[in-house]
Amino acid sequence: MKNTTIIILAALALPALLSSCVGEKNPDKTADGCMSIDASGKGEKIKLSDIIDTIEYIPLETNENCLIGRIDKVIGMGDTVAVLDDRIGRALYLFGRDGRFIRKIGQQGEGPQEYIHLFDMTYDRATDRIFLLDLGGNKILVFNSDNEFIKSIDLEDTYAHGIEYLGEEKMALYLNYGYKALEKDGRTPLLMIYDMENSRRDGLYVWHDSYMNSTMIINTRIVFDRQADGSVLFATSHIDTVYRITRDEVSPIYAIRFDKEHYKNKADYNSFVKSKRPDTVTGLERRKKNPFYYTTMCSTDDFVLLSSTVVDKNSRYIAIDKNTGHVKLSTKAGKGRRIIENDMDIFASFGEVGADSRYIYSYTDPAIFKFLTEKYINKYNKPMVEHYKNRKSEDSNPVIVAFRTKGF
């Protein structure tokens, strides 16, 4: 399979049939050696079938032990998928690839082996360890996939909002914006490498102006992405650079260059925040002024996805081939516009919540399949139509949509 990286700066979350435009550009190298990507141009239509080979559905079993309110993250674990619901069910569930419920990992509570607010998770396949980030208890709990407790790692005064395992007991921690306790010369770090074996900080990286705090940023849900070589990519809202993390260093890998309007919007928003005027307006008004509305990142062996909605502004899609450095650019302007034409199954919403080496995961409401008419039934959703035909779907758990990817 051809190795391809895709960075998407677009709203991919709904399956509307839309068009955009594509142009091809050659990347340059910046002074620090990272690839400079020109994202200021326009392009043509990109179809879902250009990057997705097949669509599979996983109807999650529903019983009193695994009631899911919403899905915040999905990680593939071979024959198992881990499903995180951190806001309603506040639990991590393991399901088989057939949707059969296997078990919960950990439990909510205030004990030494329990979490107060489960916020993020990651998995190390080599050691079969699941790491749970407890935002309320300020710790990382470690279990194996049989739900056997291994240890608890006290983060003390380090407040993380995202985690990714780097190997050799090193963990990448996303610190979010405005971490005042670590402020230095008017700047605060967004990234920390943490030595779990010795319970110490190994390094602070990606510094940002300290006046930009977490309430002024539309927070990135998924900021880390593990690569096949063991390195991890890092990207978050309000920065135009994607970083590569190893146990030994953090370095920029992609520098995204936008159009003049983008930088004007960003400068205006920085001035707006620095003047403390955000305190005088509602959250919705702040979001409309923010040049980035939402960003998330995930990858397979074929490509990396970085997606962002920009309120009332252009959305952008960039494809970067790792082998050749070839770049494809696609843009779409206007409020509510989306950039991917879903030409495979319009009920398979492409709103990524995670990935493994072969699949990008999203989810959808099972009630959709019960009421599909013949006009909308196709080879992908037909099994789900049959599955829910004679059963109650309204109170069922969500259905995971697994997009098997391909290079292009």
Secondary structure, 3 states (H helix, E strand, C coil): CCCEEEEEECCCCCCCCCCCEEEEECCEECCCCCEEEECCCCCCCEEHHHCEEEEEEEECCCCCCCCCCCCCEEEEECCEEEEEECCCCCEEEEEECCCCEEEEECCECCCCCCECCEEEEEEECCCCEEEEEECCCCEEEEEECCCCEEEEEECCCCCCCEEEEEECCEEEEECCCCCHHHCECCEEEEEEEEECCCCEEEEEEEEEECCCCHHHCCCCCCCEEECCCCCEEECCCCCCEEEEECCCCEEEEEEEECCHHHHHHHHHHHHHHHCCHHHHCCHHHHHHHCCCCEEEEEECCCCEEEEEECCCCCEEEEEEECCCCCEEEEEECCCCCCCEECCCCCCCCCCCCEECCCEEEEEECCHHHHCCCHHHCCCCCHHHHHHHCCCCCCCCCCEEEEEEECCC
